[in-house]
Amino acid sequence: MGAISTTSDVLDQALRSAGLEEAFDDRGVAYEDCPGCGATGGLKLSLARGRVHCGACGSEGPLLAYLREKAEAGEWNHEPYSEAEIIPMDPRPEPQPRPANDDAPSERAMTSLPVAIAEPLHVELVKEIVQEDPPRVTRADGATAASGRWGERIIISLLALVFLAAGLAAAALSGFANYQAFSAGVLDPTQARVWGWSGVIASVCSFGGFTFFWWHMSGRRLGEAMRSLVFALAGAGTSIAGTSLFMLNNAQQQDAQLAQTEQVQALREAEIADWTRQLQGIPADTRSIEGLEAYLAGVEAVGRTHQKPYRDAQNELGLARRRAMLEDKIAGARADLRQAAEASGLTLPAQSLPAWFFALMLELFSSQGTSIAFVSLLLLFGARSTAGPGPAERAEA
């Protein structure tokens, strides 16, 4: 039974049903009477090969089929072996005369005949199952699989295009920030433009390097991937530094504008206070400019310009004009202060992100979003020529 313990559950059950669970030796071999030719002990049963073989008549077949037929028959009664299970290897040899002193005729007869080396039982069973019911791929199944594959490709392609648009937009923002930051450090306009474009190149190298890195990694080209990674990290570091510098410069300019606005407001307030004091020095009972001009015109018409009331009216007209000028200046200054306060309230953010965090996130969106989109499109459409035929093509074939 040591050999039976290594067999499958199906074969073990068949052995017990046929009553042969104790018939096998340590090598997994047992001998039975051949149902085809009736040779005593001529049928060799092998667990290792999963076959039965008669050395006298050359009959051969699967061990599992023999055990099932024996269990169904109950008693063998020397019935002929099933023709469906007999696989003759060679033409049946003529029976040889047996010597009188032969103690094991069946064994010598078996050694005199060629024995085919069969495959193990589990391999034979798998082959029988595959030959009995081979999988068939119909046109409907192939069309369904092809439509599902194309649907998945379309969805991933659309998502990759969205990532690509977002990544390129972030790369454009990063390039603009780098251009402004690098060009601001040079006074000469021509040199400033040159150094500004170097920042744009750094941004391009960042997402381009990461695209090559992930593409080489998908193809398991580690050497090229590491070189692309070094190139991408250099561009990413330069781009992060440029964006951070751009944010810091903007913050400094904002602080300078706020300080300048505060100074202008203080100056305007001082002017308004001075004009108000001058306005308070003008008598409150001073008549209007229109009334004084009409009065003076009437006096001039009657020729009384040499009298004192005429001269007093002229002095009062000067004070009225001065009062009107001061009132206009005060109104204009207050309007300017109101506009400056509204503008500073609109442009001053309540809370802003740290410059390094903003630069890092922008660089991640730029480099990783663009590289993921490019590599996805390469894997989707670049491998079409090397891919094998799909289920639809195999069904048509």
C-alpha positions as YAML, in Angstrom:
chain: A
units: angstrom
residues:
- id: 1
  name: MET
  ca: [0.00, 0.00, 0.00]
- id: 2
  name: GLY
  ca: [2.98, 2.34, 0.02]
- id: 3
  name: ALA
  ca: [2.56, 2.95, -3.67]
- id: 4
  name: ILE
  ca: [-1.17, 3.47, -3.40]
- id: 5
  name: SER
  ca: [-0.69, 6.34, -0.98]
- id: 6
  name: THR
  ca: [0.98, 8.35, -3.75]
- id: 7
  name: THR
  ca: [-1.90, 7.92, -6.24]
- id: 8
  name: SER
  ca: [-4.80, 10.26, -6.77]
- id: 9
  name: ASP
  ca: [-8.09, 9.97, -4.94]
- id: 10
  name: VAL
  ca: [-9.88, 8.78, -8.09]
- id: 11
  name: LEU
  ca: [-7.43, 5.95, -8.70]
- id: 12
  name: ASP
  ca: [-7.42, 4.98, -5.01]
- id: 13
  name: GLN
  ca: [-11.21, 4.69, -5.06]
- id: 14
  name: ALA
  ca: [-11.09, 2.60, -8.24]
- id: 15
  name: LEU
  ca: [-8.54, 0.25, -6.63]
- id: 16
  name: ARG
  ca: [-10.75, -0.26, -3.62]
- id: 17
  name: SER
  ca: [-13.82, -0.82, -5.80]
- id: 18
  name: ALA
  ca: [-11.97, -3.50, -7.78]
- id: 19
  name: GLY
  ca: [-10.57, -5.05, -4.57]
- id: 20
  name: LEU
  ca: [-6.94, -4.57, -5.61]
- id: 21
  name: GLU
  ca: [-5.81, -2.09, -2.94]
- id: 22
  name: GLU
  ca: [-3.56, -4.79, -1.38]
- id: 23
  name: ALA
  ca: [-2.38, -6.41, -4.62]
- id: 24
  name: PHE
  ca: [0.47, -4.00, -5.43]
- id: 25
  name: ASP
  ca: [4.01, -4.38, -4.14]
- id: 26
  name: ASP
  ca: [6.41, -1.62, -3.05]
- id: 27
  name: ARG
  ca: [7.22, -0.82, -6.67]
- id: 28
  name: GLY
  ca: [3.54, -0.22, -7.47]
- id: 29
  name: VAL
  ca: [3.27, -3.34, -9.68]
- id: 30
  name: ALA
  ca: [0.64, -6.12, -9.61]
- id: 31
  name: TYR
  ca: [-0.18, -9.09, -11.86]
- id: 32
  name: GLU
  ca: [-3.63, -10.31, -12.95]
- id: 33
  name: ASP
  ca: [-4.95, -12.90, -15.32]
- id: 34
  name: CYS
  ca: [-5.25, -11.47, -18.81]
- id: 35
  name: PRO
  ca: [-8.92, -11.22, -19.90]
- id: 36
  name: GLY
  ca: [-7.88, -11.19, -23.55]
- id: 37
  name: CYS
  ca: [-5.75, -14.32, -23.88]
- id: 38
  name: GLY
  ca: [-6.35, -15.91, -20.49]
- id: 39
  name: ALA
  ca: [-2.65, -15.97, -19.57]
- id: 40
  name: THR
  ca: [-2.26, -16.60, -15.84]
- id: 41
  name: GLY
  ca: [-0.52, -13.64, -14.24]
- id: 42
  name: GLY
  ca: [0.24, -12.26, -17.69]
- id: 43
  name: LEU
  ca: [-1.40, -8.84, -17.24]
- id: 44
  name: LYS
  ca: [0.92, -6.38, -15.54]
- id: 45
  name: LEU
  ca: [-0.66, -3.43, -13.67]
- id: 46
  name: SER
  ca: [1.66, -0.44, -13.08]
- id: 47
  name: LEU
  ca: [0.73, 2.48, -10.82]
- id: 48
  name: ALA
  ca: [3.73, 4.56, -11.92]
- id: 49
  name: ARG
  ca: [2.81, 4.34, -15.59]
- id: 50
  name: GLY
  ca: [-0.96, 4.20, -15.07]
- id: 51
  name: ARG
  ca: [-1.19, 1.40, -17.66]
- id: 52
  name: VAL
  ca: [-1.94, -2.31, -17.93]
- id: 53
  name: HIS
  ca: [0.05, -4.53, -20.30]
- id: 54
  name: CYS
  ca: [-0.09, -8.19, -21.19]
- id: 55
  name: GLY
  ca: [3.25, -9.71, -22.06]
- id: 56
  name: ALA
  ca: [1.63, -12.69, -23.80]
- id: 57
  name: CYS
  ca: [-0.80, -11.08, -26.22]
- id: 58
  name: GLY
  ca: [0.50, -7.50, -26.24]
- id: 59
  name: SER
  ca: [-2.79, -5.96, -25.09]
- id: 60
  name: GLU
  ca: [-2.42, -2.57, -23.38]
- id: 61
  name: GLY
  ca: [-4.77, 0.02, -21.92]
- id: 62
  name: PRO
  ca: [-5.31, 2.62, -19.17]
- id: 63
  name: LEU
  ca: [-5.20, 1.28, -15.64]
- id: 64
  name: LEU
  ca: [-8.16, 3.37, -14.50]
- id: 65
  name: ALA
  ca: [-10.44, 1.98, -17.25]
- id: 66
  name: TYR
  ca: [-9.40, -1.58, -16.39]
- id: 67
  name: LEU
  ca: [-10.18, -1.04, -12.70]
- id: 68
  name: ARG
  ca: [-13.59, 0.50, -13.43]
- id: 69
  name: GLU
  ca: [-14.56, -2.34, -15.78]
- id: 70
  name: LYS
  ca: [-13.43, -4.93, -13.29]
- id: 71
  name: ALA
  ca: [-15.42, -3.24, -10.50]
- id: 72
  name: GLU
  ca: [-18.55, -3.08, -12.68]
- id: 73
  name: ALA
  ca: [-18.28, -6.71, -13.76]
- id: 74
  name: GLY
  ca: [-17.90, -7.91, -10.18]
- id: 75
  name: GLU
  ca: [-16.23, -11.11, -11.33]
- id: 76
  name: TRP
  ca: [-14.06, -11.22, -14.40]
- id: 77
  name: ASN
  ca: [-15.28, -14.62, -15.72]
- id: 78
  name: HIS
  ca: [-12.50, -14.42, -18.34]
- id: 79
  name: GLU
  ca: [-14.52, -12.14, -20.63]
- id: 80
  name: PRO
  ca: [-12.57, -10.57, -23.50]
- id: 81
  name: TYR
  ca: [-10.99, -7.24, -22.71]
- id: 82
  name: SER
  ca: [-12.85, -4.25, -24.14]
- id: 83
  name: GLU
  ca: [-11.68, -3.50, -27.66]
- id: 84
  name: ALA
  ca: [-12.04, 0.23, -26.99]
- id: 85
  name: GLU
  ca: [-9.44, 0.00, -24.29]
- id: 86
  name: ILE
  ca: [-6.95, -2.25, -26.12]
- id: 87
  name: ILE
  ca: [-4.22, -0.31, -27.88]
- id: 88
  name: PRO
  ca: [-1.96, -2.81, -29.72]
- id: 89
  name: MET
  ca: [1.56, -1.45, -29.98]
- id: 90
  name: ASP
  ca: [2.83, -3.89, -32.61]
- id: 91
  name: PRO
  ca: [1.32, -6.79, -34.54]
- id: 92
  name: ARG
  ca: [0.44, -9.56, -32.12]
- id: 93
  name: PRO
  ca: [3.44, -11.93, -31.95]
- id: 94
  name: GLU
  ca: [3.08, -15.63, -32.25]
- id: 95
  name: PRO
  ca: [2.99, -17.35, -28.86]
- id: 96
  name: GLN
  ca: [6.34, -18.89, -28.00]
- id: 97
  name: PRO
  ca: [6.62, -22.39, -26.53]
- id: 98
  name: ARG
  ca: [7.29, -22.27, -22.84]
- id: 99
  name: PRO
  ca: [10.19, -24.20, -21.34]
- id: 100
  name: ALA
  ca: [9.31, -26.84, -18.80]
- id: 101
  name: ASN
  ca: [11.57, -25.40, -16.12]
- id: 102
  name: ASP
  ca: [10.24, -21.84, -16.41]
- id: 103
  name: ASP
  ca: [9.07, -20.74, -12.99]
- id: 104
  name: ALA
  ca: [7.88, -17.28, -14.11]
- id: 105
  name: PRO
  ca: [6.60, -17.60, -17.66]
- id: 106
  name: SER
  ca: [4.67, -14.39, -17.64]
- id: 107
  name: GLU
  ca: [7.65, -12.34, -16.56]
- id: 108
  name: ARG
  ca: [9.98, -13.80, -19.22]
- id: 109
  name: ALA
  ca: [7.38, -13.35, -21.89]
- id: 110
  name: MET
  ca: [7.05, -9.73, -20.94]
- id: 111
  name: THR
  ca: [10.80, -9.14, -21.06]
- id: 112
  name: SER
  ca: [11.00, -10.66, -24.54]
- id: 113
  name: LEU
  ca: [8.52, -8.13, -25.95]
- id: 114
  name: PRO
  ca: [9.13, -4.40, -26.44]
- id: 115
  name: VAL
  ca: [7.48, -2.31, -23.73]
- id: 116
  name: ALA
  ca: [6.51, 1.26, -24.51]
- id: 117
  name: ILE
  ca: [7.35, 3.91, -21.96]
- id: 118
  name: ALA
  ca: [4.03, 5.50, -21.11]
- id: 119
  name: GLU
  ca: [3.45, 8.85, -19.49]
- id: 120
  name: PRO
  ca: [2.37, 9.20, -15.83]
- id: 121
  name: LEU
  ca: [-1.26, 8.74, -14.93]
- id: 122
  name: HIS
  ca: [-2.11, 12.40, -14.29]
- id: 123
  name: VAL
  ca: [-0.69, 13.40, -17.70]
- id: 124
  name: GLU
  ca: [-2.68, 10.64, -19.41]
- id: 125
  name: LEU
  ca: [-5.89, 11.69, -17.67]
- id: 126
  name: VAL
  ca: [-5.39, 15.33, -18.67]
- id: 127
  name: LYS
  ca: [-4.82, 14.32, -22.28]
- id: 128
  name: GLU
  ca: [-7.97, 12.18, -22.29]
- id: 129
  name: ILE
  ca: [-10.06, 15.02, -20.88]
- id: 130
  name: VAL
  ca: [-8.66, 17.50, -23.42]
- id: 131
  name: GLN
  ca: [-9.25, 15.08, -26.31]
- id: 132
  name: GLU
  ca: [-12.79, 14.30, -25.18]
- id: 133
  name: ASP
  ca: [-13.99, 17.92, -24.84]
- id: 134
  name: PRO
  ca: [-11.67, 20.49, -26.46]
- id: 135
  name: PRO
  ca: [-12.54, 24.14, -25.76]
- id: 136
  name: ARG
  ca: [-14.22, 25.81, -28.66]
- id: 137
  name: VAL
  ca: [-14.24, 29.56, -29.14]
- id: 138
  name: THR
  ca: [-17.28, 30.65, -31.10]
- id: 139
  name: ARG
  ca: [-17.65, 33.83, -33.11]
- id: 140
  name: ALA
  ca: [-19.96, 35.31, -30.49]
- id: 141
  name: ASP
  ca: [-17.44, 34.69, -27.71]
- id: 142
  name: GLY
  ca: [-14.63, 36.13, -29.83]
- id: 143
  name: ALA
  ca: [-16.68, 39.20, -30.71]
- id: 144
  name: THR
  ca: [-17.59, 39.73, -27.03]
- id: 145
  name: ALA
  ca: [-13.97, 39.45, -25.94]
- id: 146
  name: ALA
  ca: [-12.83, 41.78, -28.72]
- id: 147
  name: SER
  ca: [-15.48, 44.38, -27.87]
- id: 148
  name: GLY
  ca: [-14.56, 44.20, -24.19]
- id: 149
  name: ARG
  ca: [-10.89, 44.65, -25.03]
- id: 150
  name: TRP
  ca: [-11.60, 47.65, -27.25]
- id: 151
  name: GLY
  ca: [-13.91, 49.17, -24.65]
- id: 152
  name: GLU
  ca: [-11.19, 48.94, -22.04]
- id: 153
  name: ARG
  ca: [-8.67, 50.45, -24.44]
- id: 154
  name: ILE
  ca: [-10.97, 53.38, -25.24]
- id: 155
  name: ILE
  ca: [-11.64, 54.14, -21.56]
- id: 156
  name: ILE
  ca: [-7.96, 54.03, -20.62]
- id: 157
  name: SER
  ca: [-7.09, 56.13, -23.66]
- id: 158
  name: LEU
  ca: [-9.59, 58.85, -22.70]
- id: 159
  name: LEU
  ca: [-8.32, 58.87, -19.13]
- id: 160
  name: ALA
  ca: [-4.74, 59.06, -20.40]
- id: 161
  name: LEU
  ca: [-5.66, 62.06, -22.58]
- id: 162
  name: VAL
  ca: [-7.18, 63.81, -19.54]
- id: 163
  name: PHE
  ca: [-3.98, 63.15, -17.58]
- id: 164
  name: LEU
  ca: [-1.94, 64.37, -20.52]
- id: 165
  name: ALA
  ca: [-3.87, 67.64, -20.77]
- id: 166
  name: ALA
  ca: [-3.58, 68.25, -17.01]
- id: 167
  name: GLY
  ca: [0.12, 67.39, -17.02]
- id: 168
  name: LEU
  ca: [0.90, 69.64, -19.96]
- id: 169
  name: ALA
  ca: [-1.05, 72.50, -18.35]
- id: 170
  name: ALA
  ca: [0.97, 72.06, -15.15]
- id: 171
  name: ALA
  ca: [4.16, 71.92, -17.23]
- id: 172
  name: ALA
  ca: [3.20, 75.19, -18.93]
- id: 173
  name: LEU
  ca: [2.64, 76.86, -15.54]
- id: 174
  name: SER
  ca: [5.94, 75.51, -14.28]
- id: 175
  name: GLY
  ca: [7.75, 76.72, -17.39]
- id: 176
  name: PHE
  ca: [6.21, 80.19, -17.05]
- id: 177
  name: ALA
  ca: [7.25, 80.39, -13.38]
- id: 178
  name: ASN
  ca: [10.78, 79.26, -14.22]
- id: 179
  name: TYR
  ca: [11.03, 81.78, -17.05]
- id: 180
  name: GLN
  ca: [9.98, 84.65, -14.79]
- id: 181
  name: ALA
  ca: [12.23, 83.54, -11.93]
- id: 182
  name: PHE
  ca: [15.38, 83.01, -13.99]
- id: 183
  name: SER
  ca: [14.93, 86.11, -16.12]
- id: 184
  name: ALA
  ca: [14.39, 88.33, -13.07]
- id: 185
  name: GLY
  ca: [17.93, 87.66, -11.85]
- id: 186
  name: VAL
  ca: [19.56, 89.36, -14.88]
- id: 187
  name: LEU
  ca: [19.38, 93.11, -15.62]
- id: 188
  name: ASP
  ca: [20.15, 92.96, -19.34]
- id: 189
  name: PRO
  ca: [16.93, 92.24, -21.29]
- id: 190
  name: THR
  ca: [18.59, 89.92, -23.85]
- id: 191
  name: GLN
  ca: [20.37, 87.85, -21.21]
- id: 192
  name: ALA
  ca: [17.22, 87.80, -19.13]
- id: 193
  name: ARG
  ca: [15.29, 86.15, -21.99]
- id: 194
  name: VAL
  ca: [18.05, 83.56, -22.51]
- id: 195
  name: TRP
  ca: [18.16, 82.58, -18.85]
- id: 196
  name: GLY
  ca: [14.38, 82.56, -18.74]
- id: 197
  name: TRP
  ca: [14.24, 79.95, -21.50]
- id: 198
  name: SER
  ca: [16.71, 77.80, -19.57]
- id: 199
  name: GLY
  ca: [14.02, 77.47, -16.92]
- id: 200
  name: VAL
  ca: [11.54, 76.31, -19.55]
- id: 201
  name: ILE
  ca: [14.07, 73.69, -20.71]
- id: 202
  name: ALA
  ca: [14.37, 72.42, -17.13]
- id: 203
  name: SER
  ca: [10.61, 71.94, -16.94]
- id: 204
  name: VAL
  ca: [10.57, 70.01, -20.22]
- id: 205
  name: CYS
  ca: [13.48, 67.81, -19.12]
- id: 206
  name: SER
  ca: [11.59, 66.97, -15.94]
- id: 207
  name: PHE
  ca: [8.46, 65.39, -17.42]
- id: 208
  name: GLY
  ca: [10.38, 64.06, -20.44]
- id: 209
  name: GLY
  ca: [12.90, 62.30, -18.21]
- id: 210
  name: PHE
  ca: [10.20, 60.72, -16.07]
- id: 211
  name: THR
  ca: [8.39, 59.56, -19.22]
- id: 212
  name: PHE
  ca: [11.52, 57.76, -20.41]
- id: 213
  name: PHE
  ca: [12.10, 56.40, -16.90]
- id: 214
  name: TRP
  ca: [8.67, 54.73, -16.65]
- id: 215
  name: TRP
  ca: [8.84, 53.54, -20.25]
- id: 216
  name: HIS
  ca: [12.21, 51.83, -19.69]
- id: 217
  name: MET
  ca: [10.95, 50.37, -16.42]
- id: 218
  name: SER
  ca: [7.94, 48.85, -18.20]
- id: 219
  name: GLY
  ca: [10.40, 47.17, -20.57]
- id: 220
  name: ARG
  ca: [12.71, 46.15, -17.65]
- id: 221
  name: ARG
  ca: [15.65, 48.12, -19.03]
- id: 222
  name: LEU
  ca: [17.03, 49.10, -15.64]
- id: 223
  name: GLY
  ca: [20.23, 50.72, -16.88]
- id: 224
  name: GLU
  ca: [18.47, 53.11, -19.23]
- id: 225
  name: ALA
  ca: [15.79, 53.73, -16.59]
- id: 226
  name: MET
  ca: [18.38, 54.82, -14.02]
- id: 227
  name: ARG
  ca: [20.03, 57.22, -16.46]
- id: 228
  name: SER
  ca: [16.65, 58.71, -17.35]
- id: 229
  name: LEU
  ca: [15.83, 59.03, -13.65]
- id: 230
  name: VAL
  ca: [19.00, 61.05, -12.98]
- id: 231
  name: PHE
  ca: [18.14, 63.34, -15.89]
- id: 232
  name: ALA
  ca: [14.53, 63.71, -14.69]
- id: 233
  name: LEU
  ca: [15.52, 64.45, -11.08]
- id: 234
  name: ALA
  ca: [17.94, 67.17, -12.24]
- id: 235
  name: GLY
  ca: [15.18, 68.85, -14.25]
- id: 236
  name: ALA
  ca: [12.65, 68.43, -11.44]
- id: 237
  name: GLY
  ca: [14.98, 69.95, -8.85]
- id: 238
  name: THR
  ca: [15.74, 72.94, -11.08]
- id: 239
  name: SER
  ca: [12.05, 73.40, -11.83]
- id: 240
  name: ILE
  ca: [11.08, 73.26, -8.14]
- id: 241
  name: ALA
  ca: [13.76, 75.81, -7.28]
- id: 242
  name: GLY
  ca: [12.61, 78.14, -10.07]
- id: 243
  name: THR
  ca: [8.93, 77.91, -9.09]
- id: 244
  name: SER
  ca: [9.78, 78.51, -5.41]
- id: 245
  name: LEU
  ca: [11.86, 81.54, -6.37]
- id: 246
  name: PHE
  ca: [9.00, 82.86, -8.49]
- id: 247
  name: MET
  ca: [6.58, 82.53, -5.57]
- id: 248
  name: LEU
  ca: [9.00, 84.24, -3.17]
- id: 249
  name: ASN
  ca: [9.55, 87.12, -5.61]
- id: 250
  name: ASN
  ca: [5.81, 87.57, -5.94]
- id: 251
  name: ALA
  ca: [5.42, 87.61, -2.17]
- id: 252
  name: GLN
  ca: [8.14, 90.25, -1.85]
- id: 253
  name: GLN
  ca: [6.54, 92.38, -4.56]
- id: 254
  name: GLN
  ca: [3.21, 92.08, -2.79]
- id: 255
  name: ASP
  ca: [4.73, 93.23, 0.49]
- id: 256
  name: ALA
  ca: [6.41, 96.17, -1.27]
- id: 257
  name: GLN
  ca: [3.13, 97.18, -2.91]
- id: 258
  name: LEU
  ca: [1.34, 97.03, 0.42]
- id: 259
  name: ALA
  ca: [4.01, 99.20, 2.05]
- id: 260
  name: GLN
  ca: [3.83, 101.70, -0.80]
- id: 261
  name: THR
  ca: [0.05, 101.78, -0.61]
- id: 262
  name: GLU
  ca: [0.22, 102.48, 3.11]
- id: 263
  name: GLN
  ca: [2.64, 105.34, 2.52]
- id: 264
  name: VAL
  ca: [0.39, 106.87, -0.16]
- id: 265
  name: GLN
  ca: [-2.60, 106.56, 2.14]
- id: 266
  name: ALA
  ca: [-0.77, 108.29, 4.97]
- id: 267
  name: LEU
  ca: [0.26, 111.10, 2.62]
- id: 268
  name: ARG
  ca: [-3.26, 111.52, 1.32]
- id: 269
  name: GLU
  ca: [-4.67, 111.62, 4.82]
- id: 270
  name: ALA
  ca: [-2.17, 114.31, 5.79]
- id: 271
  name: GLU
  ca: [-3.15, 116.37, 2.73]
- id: 272
  name: ILE
  ca: [-6.84, 116.00, 3.52]
- id: 273
  name: ALA
  ca: [-6.21, 117.16, 7.09]
- id: 274
  name: ASP
  ca: [-4.30, 120.23, 5.82]
- id: 275
  name: TRP
  ca: [-6.98, 121.13, 3.29]
- id: 276
  name: THR
  ca: [-9.64, 120.73, 5.95]
- id: 277
  name: ARG
  ca: [-7.86, 123.21, 8.22]
- id: 278
  name: GLN
  ca: [-7.61, 125.69, 5.34]
- id: 279
  name: LEU
  ca: [-11.28, 125.20, 4.61]
- id: 280
  name: GLN
  ca: [-12.17, 125.88, 8.22]
- id: 281
  name: GLY
  ca: [-10.40, 129.30, 7.96]
- id: 282
  name: ILE
  ca: [-12.91, 130.48, 5.34]
- id: 283
  name: PRO
  ca: [-16.00, 132.16, 6.91]
- id: 284
  name: ALA
  ca: [-19.03, 129.94, 6.77]
- id: 285
  name: ASP
  ca: [-21.29, 132.86, 5.61]
- id: 286
  name: THR
  ca: [-19.34, 133.34, 2.41]
- id: 287
  name: ARG
  ca: [-21.74, 133.57, -0.49]
- id: 288
  name: SER
  ca: [-21.59, 131.30, -3.52]
- id: 289
  name: ILE
  ca: [-19.53, 132.04, -6.57]
- id: 290
  name: GLU
  ca: [-22.57, 132.42, -8.83]
- id: 291
  name: GLY
  ca: [-24.22, 134.97, -6.48]
- id: 292
  name: LEU
  ca: [-21.09, 137.06, -6.11]
- id: 293
  name: GLU
  ca: [-20.42, 137.09, -9.86]
- id: 294
  name: ALA
  ca: [-24.00, 138.27, -10.50]
- id: 295
  name: TYR
  ca: [-23.68, 141.00, -7.86]
- id: 296
  name: LEU
  ca: [-20.38, 142.28, -9.29]
- id: 297
  name: ALA
  ca: [-21.82, 142.35, -12.81]
- id: 298
  name: GLY
  ca: [-24.71, 144.52, -11.61]
- id: 299
  name: VAL
  ca: [-22.38, 146.95, -9.82]
- id: 300
  name: GLU
  ca: [-20.18, 147.24, -12.89]
- id: 301
  name: ALA
  ca: [-23.24, 147.94, -15.00]
- id: 302
  name: VAL
  ca: [-24.25, 151.00, -12.94]
- id: 303
  name: GLY
  ca: [-20.65, 152.24, -12.65]
- id: 304
  name: ARG
  ca: [-20.15, 151.93, -8.91]
- id: 305
  name: THR
  ca: [-16.93, 149.98, -8.98]
- id: 306
  name: HIS
  ca: [-15.13, 152.64, -6.90]
- id: 307
  name: GLN
  ca: [-17.23, 151.94, -3.82]
- id: 308
  name: LYS
  ca: [-16.21, 149.72, -0.89]
- id: 309
  name: PRO
  ca: [-19.02, 147.09, -1.28]
- id: 310
  name: TYR
  ca: [-17.66, 146.29, -4.72]
- id: 311
  name: ARG
  ca: [-14.18, 145.68, -3.38]
- id: 312
  name: ASP
  ca: [-15.57, 143.57, -0.48]
- id: 313
  name: ALA
  ca: [-17.53, 141.49, -2.96]
- id: 314
  name: GLN
  ca: [-14.35, 140.84, -4.98]
- id: 315
  name: ASN
  ca: [-12.49, 139.63, -1.86]
- id: 316
  name: GLU
  ca: [-15.41, 137.40, -0.92]
- id: 317
  name: LEU
  ca: [-15.44, 135.96, -4.46]
- id: 318
  name: GLY
  ca: [-11.78, 134.94, -4.02]
- id: 319
  name: LEU
  ca: [-12.60, 133.16, -0.75]
- id: 320
  name: ALA
  ca: [-15.54, 131.36, -2.42]
- id: 321
  name: ARG
  ca: [-13.33, 130.13, -5.24]
- id: 322
  name: ARG
  ca: [-10.70, 129.00, -2.72]
- id: 323
  name: ARG
  ca: [-13.34, 127.11, -0.76]
- id: 324
  name: ALA
  ca: [-14.60, 125.37, -3.89]
- id: 325
  name: MET
  ca: [-11.03, 124.34, -4.86]
- id: 326
  name: LEU
  ca: [-10.33, 122.89, -1.39]
- id: 327
  name: GLU
  ca: [-13.60, 120.98, -1.38]
- id: 328
  name: ASP
  ca: [-12.78, 119.47, -4.79]
- id: 329
  name: LYS
  ca: [-9.30, 118.40, -3.59]
- id: 330
  name: ILE
  ca: [-10.67, 116.83, -0.43]
- id: 331
  name: ALA
  ca: [-13.33, 114.94, -2.39]
- id: 332
  name: GLY
  ca: [-10.77, 113.69, -4.93]
- id: 333
  name: ALA
  ca: [-8.33, 112.55, -2.23]
- id: 334
  name: ARG
  ca: [-11.04, 110.66, -0.38]
- id: 335
  name: ALA
  ca: [-12.10, 108.96, -3.61]
- id: 336
  name: ASP
  ca: [-8.48, 107.89, -4.23]
- id: 337
  name: LEU
  ca: [-8.22, 106.49, -0.70]
- id: 338
  name: ARG
  ca: [-11.43, 104.56, -1.16]
- id: 339
  name: GLN
  ca: [-10.25, 103.02, -4.45]
- id: 340
  name: ALA
  ca: [-6.85, 102.13, -2.99]
- id: 341
  name: ALA
  ca: [-8.50, 100.41, -0.03]
- id: 342
  name: GLU
  ca: [-10.78, 98.39, -2.31]
- id: 343
  name: ALA
  ca: [-7.89, 97.39, -4.61]
- id: 344
  name: SER
  ca: [-5.67, 96.28, -1.74]
- id: 345
  name: GLY
  ca: [-8.54, 94.25, -0.29]
- id: 346
  name: LEU
  ca: [-9.07, 92.46, -3.61]
- id: 347
  name: THR
  ca: [-5.42, 91.66, -4.36]
- id: 348
  name: LEU
  ca: [-4.29, 90.68, -0.86]
- id: 349
  name: PRO
  ca: [-4.89, 86.93, -0.26]
- id: 350
  name: ALA
  ca: [-6.12, 85.90, 3.15]
- id: 351
  name: GLN
  ca: [-3.95, 82.76, 3.20]
- id: 352
  name: SER
  ca: [-1.35, 81.40, 0.74]
- id: 353
  name: LEU
  ca: [0.39, 78.05, 0.37]
- id: 354
  name: PRO
  ca: [4.09, 77.75, 1.21]
- id: 355
  name: ALA
  ca: [6.26, 78.37, -1.81]
- id: 356
  name: TRP
  ca: [8.08, 75.00, -1.56]
- id: 357
  name: PHE
  ca: [4.82, 73.05, -1.24]
- id: 358
  name: PHE
  ca: [3.26, 74.81, -4.22]
- id: 359
  name: ALA
  ca: [6.38, 74.21, -6.32]
- id: 360
  name: LEU
  ca: [6.57, 70.53, -5.32]
- id: 361
  name: MET
  ca: [2.92, 69.84, -6.10]
- id: 362
  name: LEU
  ca: [3.12, 71.66, -9.42]
- id: 363
  name: GLU
  ca: [6.18, 69.64, -10.38]
- id: 364
  name: LEU
  ca: [4.49, 66.35, -9.40]
- id: 365
  name: PHE
  ca: [1.41, 67.20, -11.44]
- id: 366
  name: SER
  ca: [3.58, 68.20, -14.39]
- id: 367
  name: SER
  ca: [6.07, 65.32, -14.45]
- id: 368
  name: GLN
  ca: [4.04, 62.38, -13.19]
- id: 369
  name: GLY
  ca: [0.74, 63.22, -14.87]
- id: 370
  name: THR
  ca: [2.39, 63.70, -18.26]
- id: 371
  name: SER
  ca: [4.67, 60.66, -17.97]
- id: 372
  name: ILE
  ca: [1.83, 58.37, -16.83]
- id: 373
  name: ALA
  ca: [-0.31, 59.50, -19.77]
- id: 374
  name: PHE
  ca: [2.47, 59.08, -22.35]
- id: 375
  name: VAL
  ca: [3.50, 55.63, -21.09]
- id: 376
  name: SER
  ca: [-0.12, 54.45, -20.97]
- id: 377
  name: LEU
  ca: [-0.65, 55.49, -24.59]
- id: 378
  name: LEU
  ca: [2.61, 53.80, -25.59]
- id: 379
  name: LEU
  ca: [1.63, 50.55, -23.90]
- id: 380
  name: LEU
  ca: [-1.88, 50.63, -25.37]
- id: 381
  name: PHE
  ca: [-1.05, 51.43, -28.99]
- id: 382
  name: GLY
  ca: [2.64, 50.58, -29.23]
- id: 383
  name: ALA
  ca: [2.12, 46.88, -28.44]
- id: 384
  name: ARG
  ca: [-0.62, 46.34, -31.02]
- id: 385
  name: SER
  ca: [1.76, 45.12, -33.71]
- id: 386
  name: THR
  ca: [3.45, 42.60, -31.42]
- id: 387
  name: ALA
  ca: [0.27, 41.25, -29.81]
- id: 388
  name: GLY
  ca: [-1.03, 37.87, -30.91]
- id: 389
  name: PRO
  ca: [-4.42, 37.24, -32.52]
- id: 390
  name: GLY
  ca: [-7.36, 37.84, -30.26]
- id: 391
  name: PRO
  ca: [-10.29, 35.50, -29.57]
- id: 392
  name: ALA
  ca: [-12.22, 36.87, -32.56]
- id: 393
  name: GLU
  ca: [-9.35, 36.14, -34.96]
- id: 394
  name: ARG
  ca: [-8.85, 32.66, -33.50]
- id: 395
  name: ALA
  ca: [-12.59, 31.95, -33.80]
- id: 396
  name: GLU
  ca: [-12.60, 32.98, -37.46]
- id: 397
  name: ALA
  ca: [-9.56, 30.81, -38.11]
...
